Amino acid sequence: LSPVCLGSLRRAASINAEYMGETKLAEEEPMPQEEPLSESEESEEEEEKEESRVDKLKRVFEMTLLRITKSDLPLSGSDLLDRMREIDEDVDVKSSPWRKVSKFLKEMQKDKLVQARDKKGRVSIIEVTWNHKQLISRKLVGIRNNRLKNCGIMERDLKKSISFLDGRSSETAKAHRG
């Protein structure tokens, strides 16, 4: 990696670390040595990392919330689904445990991500908690991913780089807490 990319990666890791309550910069941590995985171990690891439908729905929902503005509110349930499908066309609330957008939004309201209103069977988002921890974290992940892409990292190596940074951030957080 070029020095510019390496610096960008370190800044992204330190932003993530600062947000998660860590004080050390990522570059202060020694780099872990990993043994290469066999093909069967890699396929098992990929299966474990596959995103569940629920996690995917929540991730796309959070990404959608980050793309809307206050002027878009109130946002109807059908408009929300359309915007979510712009991010990932495979998103489907009907195949989730909630089955309906209204039930899903009620759950997200319990998590305090949004305020929803149900009028005559039509659900709408009337307010978004922009400073919610999950949304801030999702935004930081997006910034980091964009920086990695802008560094010219090949698509096949992008996931490895991201998971490496995620692993380092969580290890650093454990070290500071423990």
C-alpha positions in Angstrom: 0.0 0.0 0.0 1.1 3.5 -0.7 1.9 5.8 2.3 -1.1 7.9 1.5 -3.4 4.9 1.6 -1.8 3.5 4.7 -2.3 6.9 6.4 -5.9 7.0 5.3 -6.5 3.5 6.7 -4.9 4.5 10.0 -7.1 7.6 10.2 -10.2 5.5 9.4 -9.2 3.0 12.1 -8.5 5.8 14.6 -11.8 7.5 13.9 -13.6 4.2 14.5 -11.5 3.6 17.7 -12.2 7.1 19.0 -15.9 6.6 18.4 -15.9 3.3 20.2 -14.3 4.9 23.3 -10.7 3.9 22.6 -7.8 6.3 23.1 -4.9 4.5 21.5 -4.3 5.0 17.8 -4.5 1.9 15.7 -0.9 2.2 14.6 0.3 1.7 18.2 -1.0 -1.8 18.2 1.3 -4.6 16.9 -0.1 -6.2 13.8 -1.3 -9.8 14.5 0.3 -12.6 12.5 -2.2 -15.0 11.0 -1.6 -18.3 9.5 -3.0 -18.9 6.0 -6.4 -20.7 6.0 -7.0 -23.8 4.0 -9.8 -23.6 1.3 -12.2 -25.6 3.6 -11.6 -23.2 6.5 -12.1 -20.2 4.2 -15.5 -21.5 3.0 -16.6 -22.2 6.5 -15.6 -18.7 7.5 -17.5 -17.2 4.6 -20.7 -19.2 5.6 -20.4 -17.9 9.2 -20.0 -14.3 7.9 -23.0 -14.5 5.6 -25.5 -11.9 6.7 -28.8 -13.1 8.0 -32.0 -11.6 6.4 -32.7 -9.7 9.6 -29.2 -8.2 9.8 -29.3 -7.3 6.1 -32.7 -5.6 6.5 -31.5 -3.6 9.5 -28.2 -2.7 7.7 -30.0 -1.5 4.6 -32.6 0.4 6.7 -29.8 2.2 8.5 -28.1 3.0 5.2 -31.4 4.3 3.9 -31.9 6.6 7.0 -28.4 8.1 6.3 -29.5 9.0 2.8 -32.7 10.7 3.6 -33.0 14.3 4.9 -35.4 16.1 7.2 -37.2 17.5 4.2 -38.0 13.9 3.1 -40.1 13.4 6.2 -42.7 12.1 6.7 -41.6 9.2 4.6 -44.3 6.6 3.9 -43.6 2.9 4.3 -43.8 2.2 0.6 -41.4 5.1 -0.2 -39.0 3.7 2.5 -39.1 0.3 0.8 -38.4 1.8 -2.6 -35.4 3.7 -1.2 -34.1 0.6 0.6 -34.4 -1.4 -2.7 -32.2 1.3 -4.4 -29.5 0.2 -2.0 -30.2 -3.5 -2.2 -32.9 -4.8 -4.5 -33.1 -8.1 -2.6 -34.4 -6.5 0.6 -37.7 -8.0 1.5 -39.7 -7.3 4.7 -42.2 -10.0 3.9 -39.5 -12.8 4.3 -38.4 -11.3 7.7 -39.9 -12.1 11.1 -41.9 -8.8 10.9 -43.7 -9.6 7.6 -45.0 -6.0 7.3 -43.3 -2.6 7.1 -45.5 -1.3 10.0 -44.3 -4.0 12.4 -40.7 -3.5 11.3 -40.9 0.2 11.9 -42.5 -0.3 15.3 -39.5 -2.5 16.2 -37.1 0.3 14.9 -39.1 2.7 17.0 -38.5 0.6 20.1 -34.8 0.8 19.3 -35.3 4.6 19.1 -33.9 4.9 15.6 -37.1 6.5 14.3 -40.5 7.8 15.3 -43.3 6.3 13.2 -46.9 7.2 12.8 -49.7 4.9 11.8 -52.7 6.6 10.3 -55.5 4.6 8.8 -53.3 1.6 8.3 -50.6 3.6 6.5 -47.3 3.9 8.4 -44.8 6.7 7.9 -41.5 7.8 9.5 -42.0 11.2 11.0 -38.6 11.6 12.7 -35.2 10.1 12.6 -32.8 10.0 15.5 -29.7 11.2 13.5 -27.4 11.0 16.5 -28.3 7.4 17.4 -25.2 5.2 18.1 -26.1 2.7 15.4 -26.5 5.4 12.7 -23.2 7.1 13.7 -21.4 3.8 13.6 -23.0 2.9 10.2 -21.8 6.3 8.9 -18.3 5.7 10.1 -18.2 2.3 8.5 -19.3 3.9 5.2 -16.6 6.5 5.5 -14.0 3.9 6.1 -15.2 1.7 3.2 -15.0 4.7 0.9 -11.5 5.5 2.0 -10.4 1.9 1.4 -12.0 1.9 -2.1 -10.3 5.2 -2.9 -6.9 3.8 -2.0 -7.1 1.4 -5.0 -7.5 -1.8 -3.0 -8.8 -4.5 -5.2 -12.4 -5.6 -4.6 -11.3 -9.1 -3.6 -9.0 -7.6 -0.9 -11.5 -5.0 0.3 -13.5 -7.4 2.6 -10.2 -8.7 4.1 -9.0 -5.2 4.8 -12.3 -4.2 6.4 -12.5 -7.4 8.6 -8.9 -6.8 9.6 -9.7 -3.3 10.7 -12.8 -4.4 12.5 -10.9 -7.1 14.3 -8.2 -4.6 15.4 -10.8 -2.2 16.6 -12.6 -4.8 18.7 -9.3 -6.2 20.0 -8.2 -2.7 21.0 -11.6 -2.0 22.7 -11.3 -5.3 24.7 -7.8 -4.4 25.8 -8.9 -1.0 27.1 -11.9 -2.4 28.9 -10.3 -5.5 30.3 
